[in-house]
Amino acid sequence: METSDPAPRAGEDARAARRERWRFEADPETVERDLSRLVLTIVELLRQLVERQALRRMDEGDLSEEQIEKMGVTLMRLEEAMNDLCDRFGLTPADLNLDLGPLGTLLPLD
């Protein structure tokens, strides 16, 4: 007598799909690009946080004109460097915005 497994429930299918989506599969051909993507994502997150902090401090009057100028130049150069690195590794800004599932995306969509 042959027994069949009961059909998987919808919740089990969704959990299995999430596990598959988050599974790490090392591909020797893309490891450099994938690692670059992860590092650039972290750097971009920090860049955006520093930029928001600088804007908040500027709005509150906590920065001198010289500090504002220096911060602006520094942030512009960092953004240019990020764009250059993305070009070098064939990434777009959208590639750096990780999907965190039900939490949404890591970086704001602006």
C-alpha positions as CSV (number, residue, x, y, z in Angstrom):
1,M,0.0,0.0,0.0
2,E,1.4,3.4,-1.0
3,T,1.0,6.4,1.1
4,S,1.3,9.9,-0.2
5,D,2.4,12.9,1.7
6,P,-0.2,15.4,2.5
7,A,-0.1,18.5,0.3
8,P,2.1,21.2,1.8
9,R,0.2,24.1,3.4
10,A,0.5,27.6,1.9
11,G,2.5,28.8,4.9
12,E,5.0,26.1,4.4
13,D,5.4,27.0,0.7
14,A,6.0,30.6,1.7
15,R,8.6,29.7,4.3
16,A,10.4,27.4,1.8
17,A,10.4,30.2,-0.8
18,R,11.9,32.7,1.7
19,R,14.6,30.2,2.7
20,E,15.5,29.6,-1.0
21,R,15.6,33.4,-1.6
22,W,18.0,34.0,1.3
23,R,20.2,31.0,0.6
24,F,23.8,31.9,-0.2
25,E,25.2,30.2,-3.2
26,A,28.9,31.0,-3.8
27,D,29.6,31.4,-7.5
28,P,33.4,31.8,-8.2
29,E,32.6,33.8,-11.3
30,T,30.6,36.5,-9.4
31,V,32.2,36.5,-6.0
32,E,34.1,39.8,-6.5
33,R,31.0,41.6,-7.8
34,D,28.8,40.2,-5.0
35,L,31.3,41.1,-2.3
36,S,31.7,44.6,-3.9
37,R,27.9,45.0,-3.9
38,L,27.7,44.2,-0.2
39,V,30.6,46.5,0.8
40,L,29.3,49.3,-1.4
41,T,25.8,48.9,0.1
42,I,27.2,49.3,3.6
43,V,29.2,52.4,2.5
44,E,26.2,53.9,0.8
45,L,24.0,53.3,3.9
46,L,26.6,55.1,6.1
47,R,27.0,57.9,3.5
48,Q,23.3,58.6,3.6
49,L,23.2,58.5,7.4
50,V,26.1,61.0,7.6
51,E,24.4,63.2,5.1
52,R,21.1,63.3,7.0
53,Q,23.0,64.0,10.2
54,A,24.9,66.9,8.6
55,L,21.6,68.3,7.3
56,R,20.0,68.0,10.7
57,R,23.0,69.7,12.4
58,M,23.0,72.5,9.7
59,D,19.3,73.1,10.2
60,E,19.8,73.4,13.9
61,G,22.7,75.8,13.5
62,D,25.3,73.5,15.0
63,L,27.8,74.0,12.1
64,S,29.9,77.0,11.2
65,E,29.9,78.1,7.5
66,E,33.4,76.6,7.2
67,Q,32.2,73.2,8.5
68,I,29.1,73.3,6.2
69,E,31.4,73.9,3.2
70,K,33.8,71.2,4.2
71,M,31.0,68.7,4.9
72,G,29.4,69.5,1.5
73,V,32.6,69.0,-0.5
74,T,33.4,65.8,1.4
75,L,29.9,64.3,0.8
76,M,30.0,65.3,-2.9
77,R,33.4,63.6,-3.3
78,L,32.2,60.5,-1.5
79,E,29.2,60.3,-3.8
80,E,31.4,60.7,-6.9
81,A,33.7,57.9,-5.6
82,M,30.6,55.7,-5.0
83,N,29.4,56.3,-8.5
84,D,32.9,55.5,-9.9
85,L,33.1,52.2,-7.9
86,C,29.6,51.2,-9.0
87,D,30.6,51.8,-12.6
88,R,33.8,49.7,-12.1
89,F,31.9,46.7,-10.8
90,G,28.9,47.1,-13.1
91,L,26.4,48.1,-10.4
92,T,23.7,50.6,-10.3
93,P,22.4,52.5,-7.2
94,A,19.3,50.2,-7.4
95,D,21.6,47.2,-7.0
96,L,22.8,48.5,-3.6
97,N,19.3,48.7,-2.2
98,L,18.8,45.3,-0.6
99,D,15.3,44.0,-0.2
100,L,14.7,43.1,3.4
101,G,11.4,41.3,2.8
102,P,8.6,42.5,5.0
103,L,10.7,45.3,6.3
104,G,11.0,46.9,2.8
105,T,14.2,48.1,1.3
106,L,17.4,49.0,3.2
107,L,17.8,52.4,1.6
108,P,15.1,54.9,1.1
109,L,13.6,55.0,-2.4
110,D,14.2,58.6,-3.5
